[in-house]
Amino acid sequence: MILIVVEHANGKVSKSTYEMVTCAREMGREGPVTALLLGSATVTVANEVASLVDQVLVADHADLAQYDPEIWSAAVAQIASEGEANTVLISGSRSGREYSPRVAVKLDAPLLEDVVSITPNEGVISAERYTYLARVTETVVVNAPVIVITPKQAAFAAAIPGTQAAEQFDVDLTLPQRRVQITGKSQEKMSRISLADAEIVVAGGRGVGSAEGFQNLVEGLADALGAAVGATRAIVDAGWRPYSEQVGQTGKTVQPKAYIAIGISGAVQHLSGMGKSKCIVAINKDADAPIFKVADYGIVGDVNQIVPAMIAAIRK
Ligand SMILES: Cc1cc2nc3c(=O)[nH]c(=O)nc-3n(C[C@H](O)[C@H](O)[C@H](O)COP(=O)(O)OP(=O)(O)OC[C@H]3O[C@@H](n4cnc5c(N)ncnc54)[C@H](O)[C@@H]3O)c2cc1C
């Protein structure tokens, strides 16, 4: 079987799970496409995912209410071994990238990270993946009875739900003792749409001038377009925006339909997080700014004049 570990939050299945289903179907490996759901009070999530796959394994347990890499990797490895999975797909999210290597070690399986495409070839898997900050696309061939894969987020199209609901099975797990307890939580104010799910991202850099400039220009344009908000590290380090909005090598990776970069120079560390967006629009007063090398549309000029005019035109 091909085992997909469902990524979910707040009772909703994440977009990356839909993408993993497409990846699983393109692999041409044997067995049913099976979703493994780890969590507590997961009925809604199980029903949503049942429209995507061939069968759903549900591990609904109080101990699984909180993500923990030790527990998640033990649970996934146990189910993969018992079900003789030939492939384990784990989201390329921050947590997925954290526990997937542990799963690979437990299963003595090779791990393919950041996969952007898969081609089956008589039992051998040929995959493309990004490396060197997504500047190089590498082709790898793997021939192993069990493979662990983390697809790059947004690299595969989201699967379309079917009309039939797959059968759901409860599974028992022998879980290790939780060694790390979460004793407190404070949450940063999130932008209106999550960066990972947004079709349009409006991002701002130092060129917006100040936290207030960011609010007026970047948030203003994002509100007008119904887009998510992103920021460069320079902005986050300056304390103008929360880290949750940082795009780039040490922030989030996004691949929206449109990425609008306002006052962003286009440093390689920023490009690695957004350079694969379908359409990039850059606004910068420096015609030689590196962002224009990756932009599909470039506007050379002062963001303080151009962006308010864009907002006014869109609102009209
Ligand atoms: C290990 C490491 C990891 C990093 N990780 C990240 C990361 O994850 N994400 C990230 O973004 N960066 C990251 N960085 C930082 C990165 O190298 C850059 O410093 C940063 O991206 C620059 O941000 P910026 O474009 O906002 O600022 P700047 O590079 O200062 O660019 C500002 C731009 O605004 C333009 N501008 C100024 N005024 C105006 C105006 N009025 N109108 C129009 N344009 C104007 C300027 O021409 C300039 O191009 C990392 C660096 C390191 C070393």
The ligand as a MOL file (V3000), in Angstrom:
LIG
                    3D

  0  0  0     0  0            999 V3000
M  V30 BEGIN CTAB
M  V30 COUNTS 53 58 0 0 0
M  V30 BEGIN ATOM
M  V30 1 C 21.5070 32.3630 6.4110 0
M  V30 2 C 20.5720 33.4160 5.8910 0
M  V30 3 C 19.2300 33.1130 5.7870 0
M  V30 4 C 18.3340 34.0790 5.3010 0
M  V30 5 N 17.0170 33.7520 5.1760 0
M  V30 6 C 16.1800 34.6580 4.6090 0
M  V30 7 C 14.7990 34.3360 4.3880 0
M  V30 8 O 14.3000 33.2580 4.7420 0
M  V30 9 N 14.0090 35.2650 3.8060 0
M  V30 10 C 14.4760 36.4930 3.4170 0
M  V30 11 O 13.7000 37.2800 2.8730 0
M  V30 12 N 15.7790 36.8170 3.6240 0
M  V30 13 C 16.6170 35.9520 4.2270 0
M  V30 14 N 17.9020 36.3220 4.4650 0
M  V30 15 C 18.2820 37.7460 4.2680 0
M  V30 16 C 18.5610 38.0930 2.8200 0
M  V30 17 O 19.9250 37.8190 2.5370 0
M  V30 18 C 18.3010 39.5880 2.5690 0
M  V30 19 O 19.0580 40.3650 3.4770 0
M  V30 20 C 16.8360 40.0000 2.7040 0
M  V30 21 O 16.0130 39.1420 1.9670 0
M  V30 22 C 16.6780 41.4270 2.1720 0
M  V30 23 O 15.4000 41.8830 2.4470 0
M  V30 24 P 14.7590 43.0860 1.6270 0
M  V30 25 O 14.6560 42.7160 0.1990 0
M  V30 26 O 13.5370 43.4640 2.3720 0
M  V30 27 O 15.7930 44.2820 1.8760 0
M  V30 28 P 16.8770 44.9380 0.9320 0
M  V30 29 O 17.7930 43.9340 0.3990 0
M  V30 30 O 17.4090 46.0670 1.7190 0
M  V30 31 O 16.0240 45.4850 -0.3060 0
M  V30 32 C 15.1410 46.5600 -0.2450 0
M  V30 33 C 14.7500 46.8750 -1.6940 0
M  V30 34 O 13.7580 47.8880 -1.6930 0
M  V30 35 C 14.0190 48.7700 -2.7700 0
M  V30 36 N 13.4210 50.0630 -2.3900 0
M  V30 37 C 13.7960 50.9230 -1.3930 0
M  V30 38 N 12.9580 51.9740 -1.3270 0
M  V30 39 C 12.0390 51.7930 -2.3020 0
M  V30 40 C 10.9210 52.5360 -2.7500 0
M  V30 41 N 10.5310 53.6630 -2.1370 0
M  V30 42 N 10.2080 52.0840 -3.8050 0
M  V30 43 C 10.5700 50.9400 -4.4480 0
M  V30 44 N 11.6250 50.1650 -4.0570 0
M  V30 45 C 12.3420 50.5910 -3.0060 0
M  V30 46 C 15.5120 48.8200 -2.8950 0
M  V30 47 O 15.8650 49.1820 -4.2310 0
M  V30 48 C 15.9060 47.3840 -2.5570 0
M  V30 49 O 16.0030 46.6000 -3.7100 0
M  V30 50 C 18.8010 35.3750 4.9470 0
M  V30 51 C 20.1750 35.6550 5.0500 0
M  V30 52 C 21.0330 34.6950 5.5230 0
M  V30 53 C 22.4890 35.0330 5.6280 0
M  V30 END ATOM
M  V30 BEGIN BOND
M  V30 1 1 1 2
M  V30 2 1 2 3
M  V30 3 2 2 52
M  V30 4 2 3 4
M  V30 5 1 4 5
M  V30 6 1 4 50
M  V30 7 2 5 6
M  V30 8 1 6 7
M  V30 9 1 6 13
M  V30 10 2 7 8
M  V30 11 1 7 9
M  V30 12 1 9 10
M  V30 13 2 10 11
M  V30 14 1 10 12
M  V30 15 2 12 13
M  V30 16 1 13 14
M  V30 17 1 14 15
M  V30 18 1 14 50
M  V30 19 1 15 16
M  V30 20 1 16 17
M  V30 21 1 16 18
M  V30 22 1 18 19
M  V30 23 1 18 20
M  V30 24 1 20 21
M  V30 25 1 20 22
M  V30 26 1 22 23
M  V30 27 1 23 24
M  V30 28 2 24 25
M  V30 29 1 24 26
M  V30 30 1 24 27
M  V30 31 1 27 28
M  V30 32 2 28 29
M  V30 33 1 28 30
M  V30 34 1 28 31
M  V30 35 1 31 32
M  V30 36 1 32 33
M  V30 37 1 33 34
M  V30 38 1 33 48
M  V30 39 1 34 35
M  V30 40 1 35 36
M  V30 41 1 35 46
M  V30 42 1 36 37
M  V30 43 1 36 45
M  V30 44 2 37 38
M  V30 45 1 38 39
M  V30 46 1 39 40
M  V30 47 2 39 45
M  V30 48 1 40 41
M  V30 49 2 40 42
M  V30 50 1 42 43
M  V30 51 2 43 44
M  V30 52 1 44 45
M  V30 53 1 46 47
M  V30 54 1 46 48
M  V30 55 1 48 49
M  V30 56 2 50 51
M  V30 57 1 51 52
M  V30 58 1 52 53
M  V30 END BOND
M  V30 END CTAB
M  END
